[in-house]
Amino acid sequence: MTGGEYIHGLHAVRALLRRDPSRLRSVWVARGRDDARITELLQLAAEARCTVQRVDTEQLTRRVGASAVHQGVVAEVLPLPPWREDDLNAALVRLQSAASKTAPFAPLLLALDGVQDPHNLGACLRTADACGALAVIIPKDRAVQMNATVRKVAAGAAESTPVAVVTNLARCLRELKEHGLWVVGAAAEAESTAASVDLRGPTVLVMGAEGSGLRQNTRQHCDLLVRLPSLGTVESLNVSVAAGMLLYEATRQRLGVAGPGPGSL
């Protein structure tokens, strides 16, 4: 069979065993690793009826590359299929139906307006996964799509965070508003900083393309624009860096963590 992708690391493989073991084709564990975390992973694999092979560490390194920190665990998986707009809408409806006082409807999404660099998309996916984003939204045309480079940079996040590919980003943003989401665009010239805006509710953060930023049509569909404070001389940040900072600001607010005070790092 062809078309599989590799993921590596205890967390990534364990998460997929719990979430969707049917997508696992093969799991390899380094010989000699028998600690508690490996024991847990082997138990999950047994419950999922997934065969695990013991191999030399060198074989794992050859599969994922010398720079990958595989922690003695590598798996071949069927790629997570991209979401369509219907899938995104259905996920939001499910969240709305399950919302309660203790778990209010407050999804966090990231939309990328024409990002071209696969490294940037991969890095955005990785941070979106770490911040618990429901999905990353990309337009079907004039933007990078999922490929091997994106998956490698995402380091497993491409197998856990859906990528919603939409035909028309502006229309998608309108539909998200109908679901009750606030559309917050990033723009260097915005008056409000991200920290001064309430990002705890249902929110989609919208990032522009490398260099050109948000397109005018996309900008018009934003409820508000925010910027990141800049004390240096550079005009703008890399889109994946800026997306990461905005996602973590939203996460900080949602966790109720105080911002840095005077003299703090």
Secondary structure as GFF3:
##gff-version 3
##sequence-region A 1 265
A	DSSP	beta_strand	5	8	.	.	.	ID=ss1
A	DSSP	alpha_helix	10	19	.	.	.	ID=ss2
A	DSSP	three_ten_helix	21	23	.	.	.	ID=ss3
A	DSSP	beta_strand	24	30	.	.	.	ID=ss4
A	DSSP	alpha_helix	36	47	.	.	.	ID=ss5
A	DSSP	beta_strand	52	55	.	.	.	ID=ss6
A	DSSP	alpha_helix	57	64	.	.	.	ID=ss7
A	DSSP	beta_strand	73	77	.	.	.	ID=ss8
A	DSSP	alpha_helix	85	98	.	.	.	ID=ss9
A	DSSP	beta_strand	108	113	.	.	.	ID=ss10
A	DSSP	alpha_helix	118	130	.	.	.	ID=ss11
A	DSSP	beta_strand	135	139	.	.	.	ID=ss12
A	DSSP	alpha_helix	148	154	.	.	.	ID=ss13
A	DSSP	three_ten_helix	157	159	.	.	.	ID=ss14
A	DSSP	beta_strand	163	166	.	.	.	ID=ss15
A	DSSP	alpha_helix	169	178	.	.	.	ID=ss16
A	DSSP	beta_strand	182	186	.	.	.	ID=ss17
A	DSSP	beta_strand	192	193	.	.	.	ID=ss18
A	DSSP	three_ten_helix	194	196	.	.	.	ID=ss19
A	DSSP	beta_strand	203	208	.	.	.	ID=ss20
A	DSSP	alpha_helix	216	220	.	.	.	ID=ss21
A	DSSP	beta_strand	224	227	.	.	.	ID=ss22
A	DSSP	alpha_helix	239	255	.	.	.	ID=ss23
###
